[in-house]
Amino acid sequence: MNKINYQKELDKIISQNIEKKFIPTLLLHSCCAPCSSYVLEYLSQYFKITVLYYNPNISPSEEYEKRKEEQKRLIASMPFVYPVGIMDCEYNTQPFFAMAKGLEECPEGGQRCFACYDLRLRRTAREAAAGGFDYFTTTLSISPLKNAQKLNTLGFAAGEDFHVKFLPADFKKKEGYKRSIELSGKYSLYRQNYCGCVYSKRQENK
């Protein structure tokens, strides 16, 4: 099965909106400030963005709060073409651990991670539908360790279920990941050494 170039799909949507002189609203799920940096720089030229910080996978709570504050600091520091806001969420790991039950020994990048993508994408879709956003998407595809094909497949499915448009993307394209590293340096962002959950930290410690 041929892989879909989701960056090209995003380019088409942006071009169509420019032709219509339409500036859509976008609910952007973000996992952390470094991953969001390039995505915000790029998409804020074409969308009015609200960042959704929903990451029940992150442990411990101190790590969660540190990453959230970095996200807020970045939004306050970066210049944007169109405004960027943030929607905070409660810190509650219960949905993540309930989802991960039986998948604790899965390797990083496997079924547990796919289920985690789905958990966060569905919450984003739900909030986007409730808030009347034109689109929703996630920063996760910027990471070379994240499966963009799976992320987009799950995103479209969540969009269908909640009746809101998913914005396809593969943000590592166009040297997006490289740019995120440059922006992380420019804004002195905290770059964590594990994805966020106790299982990824365990693997990192090994």
C-alpha positions as CSV (number, residue, x, y, z in Angstrom):
1,M,0.0,0.0,0.0
2,N,1.4,3.4,-1.1
3,K,2.0,5.9,1.7
4,I,0.1,9.2,1.4
5,N,2.1,12.4,1.4
6,Y,0.1,14.3,4.0
7,Q,2.2,17.4,3.6
8,K,1.0,17.7,0.0
9,E,-2.6,17.2,1.3
10,L,-2.1,20.1,3.7
11,D,-0.6,22.3,1.0
12,K,-3.7,21.8,-1.1
13,I,-6.0,22.8,1.8
14,I,-4.0,25.9,2.5
15,S,-4.0,26.9,-1.2
16,Q,-7.7,26.5,-1.4
17,N,-8.3,28.6,1.7
18,I,-6.0,31.3,0.4
19,E,-8.0,31.4,-2.9
20,K,-11.2,31.8,-0.9
21,K,-9.6,34.5,1.3
22,F,-10.6,32.3,4.2
23,I,-8.7,32.2,7.5
24,P,-10.0,29.1,9.3
25,T,-9.9,28.4,13.1
26,L,-7.8,25.4,14.1
27,L,-7.6,23.5,17.4
28,L,-4.0,22.2,17.5
29,H,-3.2,19.5,20.0
30,S,0.3,20.0,21.2
31,C,2.5,17.5,23.1
32,C,5.2,20.0,24.1
33,A,6.6,23.4,23.3
34,P,9.5,22.2,21.1
35,C,7.3,20.1,18.8
36,S,4.8,23.0,18.5
37,S,7.3,25.6,17.7
38,Y,7.7,25.0,14.0
39,V,4.0,24.1,13.6
40,L,2.9,27.3,15.2
41,E,5.4,29.4,13.1
42,Y,4.1,27.7,9.9
43,L,0.4,27.3,10.5
44,S,-0.2,30.7,12.1
45,Q,0.3,32.3,8.7
46,Y,-2.9,30.6,7.5
47,F,-5.0,29.7,10.6
48,K,-6.3,31.3,13.8
49,I,-4.9,28.7,16.2
50,T,-5.9,27.6,19.7
51,V,-3.4,25.1,21.2
52,L,-5.0,22.3,23.2
53,Y,-2.6,21.0,25.8
54,Y,-4.1,17.5,26.5
55,N,-1.5,15.0,27.5
56,P,-2.7,12.5,30.2
57,N,0.3,10.3,29.3
58,I,2.9,12.6,30.9
59,S,4.3,11.5,34.3
60,P,5.1,12.6,36.9
61,S,2.9,15.7,37.5
62,E,6.0,17.9,37.9
63,E,7.1,17.0,34.4
64,Y,3.6,17.7,33.1
65,E,3.5,21.2,34.7
66,K,7.0,22.0,33.4
67,R,6.1,21.1,29.8
68,K,2.8,23.0,30.1
69,E,4.5,26.2,31.4
70,E,7.1,26.0,28.5
71,Q,4.2,25.8,26.1
72,K,2.6,28.9,27.5
73,R,5.9,30.7,27.6
74,L,6.5,29.9,23.9
75,I,3.1,31.2,22.8
76,A,3.7,34.4,24.8
77,S,7.1,34.8,23.2
78,M,6.7,34.0,19.5
79,P,5.4,36.5,16.9
80,F,2.4,35.2,14.9
81,V,0.6,36.4,11.8
82,Y,-2.7,35.4,13.2
83,P,-3.4,35.1,17.0
84,V,-2.6,32.0,18.9
85,G,-4.4,31.1,22.2
86,I,-4.2,28.1,24.5
87,M,-6.9,25.8,26.0
88,D,-5.7,24.1,29.2
89,C,-6.9,20.7,30.3
90,E,-7.0,19.0,33.7
91,Y,-4.1,16.8,34.7
92,N,-5.6,13.3,35.0
93,T,-3.6,10.2,34.1
94,Q,-6.5,7.8,34.6
95,P,-7.6,7.8,30.9
96,F,-4.1,7.0,29.8
97,F,-3.5,4.1,32.3
98,A,-6.9,2.7,31.5
99,M,-6.1,2.8,27.8
100,A,-2.6,1.3,28.3
101,K,-3.9,-1.7,30.4
102,G,-2.6,-4.9,28.7
103,L,-0.2,-2.9,26.5
104,E,2.4,-2.1,29.2
105,E,5.1,-4.2,27.6
106,C,4.6,-2.9,24.0
107,P,7.7,-1.4,22.5
108,E,7.8,2.4,21.9
109,G,6.2,3.2,18.6
110,G,3.9,0.2,18.8
111,Q,0.3,-0.5,19.7
112,R,0.4,1.4,23.0
113,C,1.6,4.5,21.3
114,F,-1.1,4.2,18.6
115,A,-3.7,3.9,21.3
116,C,-2.2,7.0,23.0
117,Y,-2.4,8.9,19.7
118,D,-6.0,8.0,19.4
119,L,-6.8,9.0,23.0
120,R,-5.4,12.5,22.5
121,L,-6.8,13.0,18.9
122,R,-10.3,12.0,20.0
123,R,-10.3,14.5,22.9
124,T,-9.1,17.2,20.4
125,A,-11.8,16.3,18.0
126,R,-14.4,16.4,20.7
127,E,-13.2,19.9,21.9
128,A,-13.0,21.1,18.3
129,A,-16.6,20.1,17.6
130,A,-17.8,21.6,20.9
131,G,-16.0,24.8,20.2
132,G,-17.1,25.2,16.6
133,F,-13.6,25.0,15.2
134,D,-13.1,24.6,11.4
135,Y,-10.3,22.1,11.8
136,F,-8.3,20.1,14.4
137,T,-4.9,18.5,14.1
138,T,-1.8,17.5,16.2
139,T,1.8,18.4,16.4
140,L,2.8,14.8,16.9
141,S,3.8,14.1,13.3
142,I,6.8,16.4,13.6
143,S,8.7,13.8,15.5
144,P,10.8,11.3,13.4
145,L,9.7,8.7,16.0
146,K,6.0,9.2,15.4
147,N,4.1,7.3,12.6
148,A,2.5,10.0,10.5
149,Q,0.5,7.5,8.4
150,K,-1.1,6.1,11.6
151,L,-1.7,9.6,13.1
152,N,-3.5,10.8,10.0
153,T,-5.6,7.7,9.7
154,L,-6.7,8.0,13.4
155,G,-7.2,11.8,13.0
156,F,-9.6,11.3,10.0
157,A,-11.5,8.6,11.9
158,A,-11.9,10.9,15.0
159,G,-13.0,13.7,12.7
160,E,-15.7,11.6,11.2
161,D,-17.0,10.4,14.6
162,F,-17.2,13.9,16.0
163,H,-18.2,15.6,12.8
164,V,-15.3,18.0,12.5
165,K,-12.6,18.4,9.8
166,F,-9.2,16.9,10.5
167,L,-6.3,18.8,9.0
168,P,-3.9,16.3,7.5
169,A,-0.2,16.9,8.1
170,D,3.3,15.5,8.3
171,F,5.2,18.3,10.0
172,K,8.6,16.6,9.7
173,K,8.5,17.4,6.0
174,K,10.0,20.6,4.7
175,E,12.7,20.2,7.4
176,G,10.1,20.9,10.0
177,Y,11.9,18.8,12.7
178,K,15.2,20.6,12.0
179,R,13.4,24.0,12.3
180,S,11.8,22.9,15.6
181,I,15.3,22.3,17.0
182,E,16.5,25.8,15.8
183,L,13.4,27.4,17.4
184,S,14.0,25.4,20.6
185,G,17.5,26.9,20.8
186,K,16.2,30.4,19.9
187,Y,13.6,30.4,22.7
188,S,15.8,28.3,25.1
189,L,13.0,25.6,25.4
190,Y,13.2,22.7,27.7
191,R,13.7,19.6,25.5
192,Q,12.7,16.4,27.4
193,N,14.6,13.1,26.8
194,Y,11.6,10.8,26.8
195,C,8.1,11.0,25.2
196,G,6.3,11.5,28.4
197,C,4.8,8.3,29.8
198,V,6.2,6.0,32.5
199,Y,6.8,3.3,29.8
200,S,8.9,5.6,27.6
201,K,10.9,6.8,30.6
202,R,11.5,3.2,31.6
203,Q,12.8,2.4,28.1
204,E,15.0,5.6,28.1
205,N,16.4,4.5,31.5
206,K,17.4,1.1,30.1
